[in-house]
Amino acid sequence: MGKLAPTHAGRVYADERLLVSLFFEAPHAEVAGGVLAVLDRMLERAGMTWIGGKRIKAEGAGTALYAPFSEALAKRVRGRLERPDAHPDEWFVVRDEADESTLPRHRLRYDARTGSSPQATGRLELWLPPEPFSSGDEQASTWLVDLLARVAFTSGTVSIGLVSEGVPDPVGFNRAVVERTSAHPGLDLVDPTVGARLGTCHRGIGWLTLLSPAVLARLGVARGDELELPRGVSWLPFDGGRGAVRAGKTPSLDDDPKMRALALALWPAQHVHQGCPIGLYEADGILWQLRWLLPPRPRR
């Protein structure tokens, strides 16, 4: 099974990573400590060296999207997370260095919760190399679960996902993404707009579906171990009543009966919105969000 890695002028502009998407109903001040812990663990694992973001880059960096992650910038980011009340609207990206033809293997983006809507959420998004997790590397999985347990998320997903830092050919990319997701419903997509009204719902299921007590309450249970889960799916408890629903030992892109059964079990708390996940227009985006609940889509 080949990966979808479209190119333009010799550069790969989309590729597959282990995609971690965490959402926070709590304000920035309550989640900043967990974000800092994740940043430290990611830096320890990957040695990411480039940063971009709102009011983060050093003066003189010009219009470049990223600046070197210097000691001064690292101190500035850490200071803003340690004093979370100072800049509640911050976002930033930290990533490893990619050459002109590839995307970064490791990337962290944090968007603090903003906006007046009570359903608005903040977001923490991680990219990781998928190979250790797809091969069932227990050390990698243990590291990931420990990482997730440090964050006061409301909901989230972990799956093999399609990521990009810019699409030069939207029409061609749309065709490729529709074909790929129709054949492999387990492929996740970055969805930068879903958090605007997510609240205490979840965005859909993944290899790991992360749930907090607020989401569990929407499902009519007080604890995750009370969920009626399909065979092959288990509950991993975290502190504070949070946890992860784990669909098998490794992430899969394929159509899987247990994923369809899981989607049905968690449907009462799923949020479907009219935004556009990466590579899809609105109509296709809604169908993609419902992919585990609808009959398999014919390939175009």
SELO-69425 format. One record per residue (C-alpha): x, y, z. Coordinates in Angstrom, 1 decimal, always signed. Each point is the difference from the previous one (the first is absolute). Layout:
// SELO-69425
+--------+--------+--------+
:      x :      y :      z :
+--------+--------+--------+
:      X :      Y :      Z :
...
+--------+--------+--------+
// end
This chain:
// SELO-69425
+--------+--------+--------+
:      x :      y :      z :
+--------+--------+--------+
:   +0.0 :   +0.0 :   +0.0 :
:   +1.7 :   +3.2 :   -1.2 :
:   -0.2 :   +3.2 :   +1.9 :
:   -1.6 :   +3.2 :   -1.3 :
:   +3.0 :   +2.4 :   -0.4 :
:   -0.9 :   +2.5 :   -2.7 :
:   +2.8 :   +2.2 :   -1.3 :
:   +0.3 :   +3.4 :   -1.6 :
:   +3.2 :   +1.3 :   -1.6 :
:   +1.9 :   -2.9 :   +1.6 :
:   -1.3 :   +0.6 :   +3.5 :
:   -2.3 :   -2.3 :   +2.0 :
:   -2.8 :   +2.2 :   +1.2 :
:   -2.1 :   -2.6 :   +1.9 :
:   +1.0 :   -3.2 :   +1.7 :
:   -1.1 :   -2.5 :   +2.7 :
:   +0.9 :   +0.4 :   +3.6 :
:   -1.4 :   -1.3 :   +3.3 :
:   -2.3 :   +2.9 :   +0.6 :
:   -1.0 :   +0.9 :   +3.6 :
:   -2.8 :   +2.5 :   +0.3 :
:   -0.9 :   +1.2 :   +3.5 :
:   -2.8 :   +2.4 :   +0.9 :
:   -0.4 :   +2.1 :   +3.2 :
:   -3.2 :   +1.5 :   +1.3 :
:   +1.9 :   +1.4 :   +2.9 :
:   +1.7 :   +3.4 :   -0.3 :
:   +3.7 :   +0.4 :   -0.8 :
:   +0.9 :   +0.5 :   +3.6 :
:   -1.2 :   -3.5 :   +0.9 :
:   +1.7 :   -1.9 :   -2.8 :
:   +3.3 :   +1.9 :   -0.5 :
:   +1.8 :   -2.2 :   +2.5 :
:   -0.9 :   -3.1 :   -1.9 :
:   +0.9 :   +1.6 :   -3.3 :
:   +3.4 :   +0.9 :   +1.4 :
:   +0.5 :   -3.6 :   +1.2 :
:   -0.8 :   -1.3 :   -3.5 :
:   +2.3 :   +2.6 :   -1.6 :
:   +2.9 :   -1.2 :   +2.3 :
:   -0.6 :   -3.7 :   -0.9 :
:   -0.2 :   +0.8 :   -3.7 :
:   +3.2 :   +2.0 :   +0.1 :
:   +1.7 :   -2.8 :   +2.0 :
:   -1.1 :   -2.6 :   -2.6 :
:   +0.5 :   +1.9 :   -3.2 :
:   +2.2 :   +3.0 :   +0.6 :
:   -2.2 :   +2.4 :   -2.0 :
:   +1.9 :   +3.1 :   -1.1 :
:   -2.4 :   +2.3 :   -1.8 :
:   -2.9 :   +2.2 :   +1.3 :
:   -2.7 :   +2.2 :   -1.4 :
:   -3.0 :   +1.7 :   +1.6 :
:   -1.8 :   +3.1 :   +1.1 :
:   +2.4 :   +2.5 :   +1.6 :
:   +2.5 :   -2.8 :   +0.7 :
:   +2.8 :   +0.4 :   -2.6 :
:   +3.0 :   +2.2 :   +0.8 :
:   +0.0 :   +3.5 :   -1.5 :
:   +1.8 :   +0.1 :   -3.3 :
:   -1.4 :   -3.4 :   -1.1 :
:   -1.8 :   +1.8 :   -2.8 :
:   -3.0 :   -1.7 :   -1.7 :
:   +1.4 :   -3.5 :   +0.2 :
:   -2.5 :   -2.5 :   +1.3 :
:   +2.6 :   -1.6 :   +2.4 :
:   +3.0 :   +1.2 :   +1.9 :
:   +2.7 :   -2.0 :   +1.7 :
:   -1.1 :   -1.2 :   +3.4 :
:   +2.7 :   +1.8 :   +1.9 :
:   +0.6 :   -0.1 :   +3.7 :
:   -1.6 :   +3.5 :   +0.3 :
:   -3.1 :   -1.2 :   -1.9 :
:   -0.2 :   -3.1 :   +2.1 :
:   +0.0 :   +2.1 :   +3.1 :
:   -2.7 :   +2.3 :   -1.4 :
:   -2.3 :   -2.9 :   -0.8 :
:   +0.6 :   -1.6 :   +3.4 :
:   -0.6 :   +3.3 :   +1.7 :
:   -3.4 :   +0.4 :   -1.7 :
:   -1.0 :   -3.5 :   +1.0 :
:   +1.2 :   +0.4 :   +3.5 :
:   -1.9 :   +3.3 :   +0.2 :
:   -3.1 :   -1.0 :   -1.9 :
:   -2.1 :   +3.0 :   +1.0 :
:   +2.4 :   +2.4 :   -1.9 :
:   -0.9 :   -1.0 :   -3.5 :
:   -3.2 :   -2.0 :   -0.2 :
:   -0.3 :   +0.3 :   -3.8 :
:   +3.4 :   -1.5 :   -0.9 :
:   +0.6 :   -2.6 :   -2.6 :
:   +3.3 :   -1.5 :   -1.0 :
:   +1.6 :   -2.8 :   -2.0 :
:   +3.2 :   -1.8 :   +0.8 :
:   +1.3 :   -2.5 :   -2.6 :
:   +3.2 :   -1.8 :   -1.1 :
:   +1.9 :   +1.2 :   -3.0 :
:   -1.3 :   -1.2 :   -3.4 :
:   +2.0 :   +0.4 :   -3.2 :
:   -1.5 :   +1.5 :   -3.1 :
:   -1.6 :   -3.3 :   -1.1 :
:   -1.6 :   -1.3 :   +3.2 :
:   -2.4 :   +0.8 :   +2.8 :
:   +1.2 :   -0.1 :   +3.6 :
:   -0.2 :   -3.3 :   +1.8 :
:   -0.7 :   +1.6 :   +3.4 :
:   -2.2 :   +3.0 :   +0.5 :
:   -2.0 :   +1.6 :   +2.9 :
:   -2.6 :   +2.7 :   -0.4 :
:   -1.9 :   +1.6 :   +2.9 :
:   -3.0 :   +2.3 :   -0.4 :
:   -1.3 :   +1.4 :   +3.3 :
:   -3.7 :   +0.1 :   +0.4 :
:   -1.4 :   +3.3 :   -1.4 :
:   -3.4 :   +1.5 :   -0.9 :
:   -3.1 :   +0.7 :   +1.9 :
:   -1.9 :   -3.2 :   -1.0 :
:   -0.5 :   -2.3 :   +3.1 :
:   +0.7 :   -2.9 :   -2.4 :
:   +3.4 :   +1.3 :   -1.2 :
:   +3.0 :   -2.2 :   +0.8 :
:   +3.7 :   +0.3 :   -0.1 :
:   +2.1 :   -2.5 :   -2.0 :
:   +3.3 :   -1.8 :   +0.3 :
:   +1.1 :   -1.8 :   -3.1 :
:   +3.0 :   -2.3 :   -0.3 :
:   +1.7 :   -1.7 :   -3.0 :
:   +2.1 :   -3.1 :   +0.7 :
:   +1.6 :   -2.6 :   -2.4 :
:   -2.6 :   -2.7 :   -0.5 :
:   +2.3 :   -3.0 :   -0.4 :
:   +0.6 :   -0.9 :   +3.7 :
:   -3.7 :   +0.1 :   +0.8 :
:   -1.0 :   -1.9 :   -3.2 :
:   +2.5 :   -2.7 :   +0.8 :
:   -1.3 :   -0.5 :   +3.6 :
:   +3.1 :   +1.4 :   +1.7 :
:   -1.0 :   -0.3 :   +3.7 :
:   +2.5 :   +2.5 :   +1.1 :
:   -1.4 :   +2.7 :   -2.4 :
:   -3.5 :   -0.8 :   +1.1 :
:   +0.8 :   +0.3 :   +3.7 :
:   +1.8 :   +3.3 :   -0.7 :
:   -3.1 :   +1.3 :   -1.8 :
:   -2.5 :   -1.1 :   +2.7 :
:   +2.2 :   +1.6 :   +2.7 :
:   +0.1 :   +3.2 :   -2.1 :
:   -3.8 :   +0.1 :   -0.5 :
:   -0.6 :   -0.6 :   +3.7 :
:   +1.8 :   +3.3 :   +0.9 :
:   -2.6 :   +2.2 :   -1.8 :
:   -3.4 :   +1.1 :   +1.3 :
:   -1.8 :   -0.6 :   -3.3 :
:   -3.7 :   +0.0 :   -0.5 :
:   +0.1 :   -2.2 :   -3.0 :
:   +2.4 :   -1.1 :   -2.7 :
:   +1.1 :   -2.6 :   -2.5 :
:   +3.2 :   -1.8 :   -1.0 :
:   +0.3 :   -1.6 :   -3.5 :
:   +2.1 :   -0.2 :   -3.1 :
:   -0.9 :   +3.3 :   -1.6 :
:   +0.7 :   +2.1 :   -3.1 :
:   +1.9 :   +3.2 :   +0.8 :
:   +1.2 :   +3.0 :   -2.0 :
:   +1.6 :   +3.4 :   +0.4 :
:   -1.6 :   +1.4 :   -3.2 :
:   -1.7 :   -1.3 :   -3.1 :
:   +0.9 :   +1.5 :   -3.4 :
:   -2.5 :   -2.0 :   -2.0 :
:   -3.3 :   -0.1 :   +2.0 :
:   -2.1 :   -1.6 :   -2.8 :
:   +2.4 :   -2.8 :   -0.7 :
:   +0.6 :   -0.5 :   +3.7 :
:   -3.8 :   -0.2 :   +0.6 :
:   -0.3 :   -2.8 :   -2.5 :
:   +2.9 :   -1.9 :   +1.5 :
:   -1.3 :   +0.4 :   +3.6 :
:   -3.6 :   -1.1 :   -0.9 :
:   +1.4 :   -3.1 :   -1.7 :
:   +2.4 :   -0.8 :   +2.8 :
:   -2.6 :   +0.5 :   +2.8 :
:   -2.6 :   -2.0 :   -1.8 :
:   +2.3 :   -2.9 :   -0.3 :
:   +1.4 :   +0.4 :   +3.5 :
:   -2.5 :   +1.4 :   +2.5 :
:   +2.6 :   -0.4 :   +2.8 :
:   +2.0 :   +2.9 :   -1.4 :
:   -0.5 :   +3.1 :   +2.1 :
:   +0.1 :   +3.6 :   -1.3 :
:   +1.1 :   +3.2 :   +1.7 :
:   -3.1 :   +2.1 :   +0.6 :
:   +0.9 :   +3.5 :   +1.2 :
:   -3.6 :   +1.2 :   +0.3 :
:   -1.6 :   -2.8 :   +2.0 :
:   +0.9 :   +1.5 :   +3.4 :
:   -2.1 :   +3.1 :   -0.4 :
:   -3.1 :   -1.6 :   +1.4 :
:   +1.2 :   -3.4 :   +1.2 :
:   -0.6 :   +0.6 :   +3.7 :
:   -0.5 :   -3.2 :   +1.9 :
:   -0.5 :   -2.1 :   -3.1 :
:   +2.6 :   -2.0 :   -1.9 :
:   +0.9 :   +0.5 :   -3.7 :
:   -0.2 :   -3.8 :   -0.9 :
:   +1.9 :   -3.1 :   +0.8 :
:   +3.6 :   -1.1 :   -0.6 :
:   +2.4 :   -2.7 :   +0.9 :
:   +0.0 :   +1.7 :   +3.4 :
:   -3.1 :   +2.0 :   +0.8 :
:   +0.6 :   +2.3 :   +3.0 :
:   -2.9 :   +0.7 :   +2.3 :
:   -0.4 :   +2.1 :   +3.1 :
:   -2.7 :   -0.3 :   +2.7 :
:   -2.0 :   +2.8 :   -1.8 :
:   -0.1 :   -2.0 :   -3.2 :
:   -0.7 :   -3.3 :   +1.9 :
:   -3.0 :   +1.7 :   +1.6 :
:   -1.4 :   +0.7 :   -3.5 :
:   +0.3 :   -3.7 :   -0.6 :
:   -2.0 :   -0.8 :   +3.2 :
:   +2.8 :   -1.4 :   +2.1 :
:   +2.1 :   +1.3 :   +2.9 :
:   +3.1 :   -2.0 :   -0.8 :
:   +1.6 :   -1.3 :   -3.2 :
:   +0.0 :   -3.6 :   +1.2 :
:   -3.8 :   +0.2 :   -0.1 :
:   -0.1 :   +0.5 :   -3.8 :
:   -1.3 :   -2.9 :   -2.0 :
:   +2.9 :   -0.5 :   -2.4 :
:   +0.3 :   -2.4 :   -2.9 :
:   +2.3 :   -3.0 :   +0.1 :
:   +3.6 :   +1.0 :   -0.5 :
:   -0.5 :   +3.5 :   +1.4 :
:   +1.1 :   +0.8 :   +3.6 :
:   +0.0 :   +2.9 :   +2.4 :
:   +3.3 :   +1.5 :   +1.3 :
:   -0.6 :   +2.0 :   +3.2 :
:   +1.9 :   +3.2 :   +0.8 :
:   -0.1 :   +2.2 :   +3.1 :
:   -3.0 :   +2.3 :   +0.5 :
:   -2.5 :   -2.3 :   -1.7 :
:   +1.5 :   +0.5 :   -3.4 :
:   +1.1 :   -2.8 :   -2.2 :
:   +0.4 :   -1.5 :   -3.5 :
:   -2.1 :   -2.4 :   -1.9 :
:   +2.5 :   -2.2 :   -1.8 :
:   -1.0 :   -1.8 :   -3.2 :
:   +2.6 :   -2.7 :   -0.3 :
:   +3.7 :   -0.2 :   +0.6 :
:   +1.0 :   +2.1 :   -3.1 :
:   -1.7 :   +2.7 :   -2.1 :
:   -1.6 :   -1.2 :   -3.2 :
:   -1.2 :   +1.9 :   -3.1 :
:   -2.4 :   -2.8 :   -1.1 :
:   -3.7 :   -0.3 :   +0.2 :
:   -0.5 :   -1.9 :   +3.3 :
:   -3.2 :   -1.4 :   +1.5 :
:   +1.1 :   +0.8 :   +3.5 :
:   +0.6 :   +3.7 :   -1.0 :
:   -3.6 :   +0.2 :   -1.4 :
:   -1.3 :   -1.5 :   +3.2 :
:   +2.0 :   +2.4 :   +2.1 :
:   -1.2 :   +3.0 :   -2.0 :
:   -3.6 :   -1.1 :   +0.6 :
:   +0.7 :   -0.4 :   +3.7 :
:   +1.5 :   +3.5 :   +0.3 :
:   -2.3 :   +1.7 :   -2.5 :
:   -2.2 :   +1.8 :   +2.7 :
:   +3.0 :   +2.2 :   +0.9 :
:   +1.3 :   +0.6 :   -3.5 :
:   +0.1 :   +3.6 :   -1.5 :
:   -0.5 :   +0.3 :   -3.7 :
:   +0.8 :   +3.4 :   -1.5 :
:   +0.0 :   +1.8 :   -3.3 :
:   +3.7 :   +0.8 :   -0.1 :
:   +2.5 :   -1.5 :   -2.4 :
:   +2.6 :   -2.5 :   +1.1 :
:   +3.2 :   +0.2 :   -2.0 :
:   -0.4 :   -0.9 :   -3.6 :
:   -3.8 :   -0.1 :   +0.0 :
:   -2.8 :   +2.4 :   -0.9 :
:   -3.0 :   +0.4 :   +2.3 :
:   -2.3 :   -2.8 :   -1.4 :
:   +2.9 :   -2.5 :   -0.1 :
:   +1.0 :   +1.1 :   +3.5 :
:   -3.3 :   -0.8 :   +1.5 :
:   -0.1 :   -3.4 :   -1.7 :
:   +3.5 :   -0.7 :   +1.3 :
:   -1.0 :   +0.9 :   +3.6 :
:   -2.8 :   -2.6 :   -0.3 :
:   +2.1 :   -2.6 :   -1.8 :
:   -0.2 :   -2.7 :   +2.7 :
:   -3.8 :   +0.4 :   +0.2 :
:   -0.7 :   -0.1 :   -3.7 :
:   +0.4 :   -2.8 :   -2.6 :
:   +3.4 :   -0.1 :   -1.5 :
:   +0.4 :   +2.7 :   -2.7 :
:   +0.6 :   -1.1 :   -3.6 :
:   +3.4 :   +1.0 :   -1.3 :
:   -0.1 :   +2.8 :   -2.6 :
+--------+--------+--------+
// end
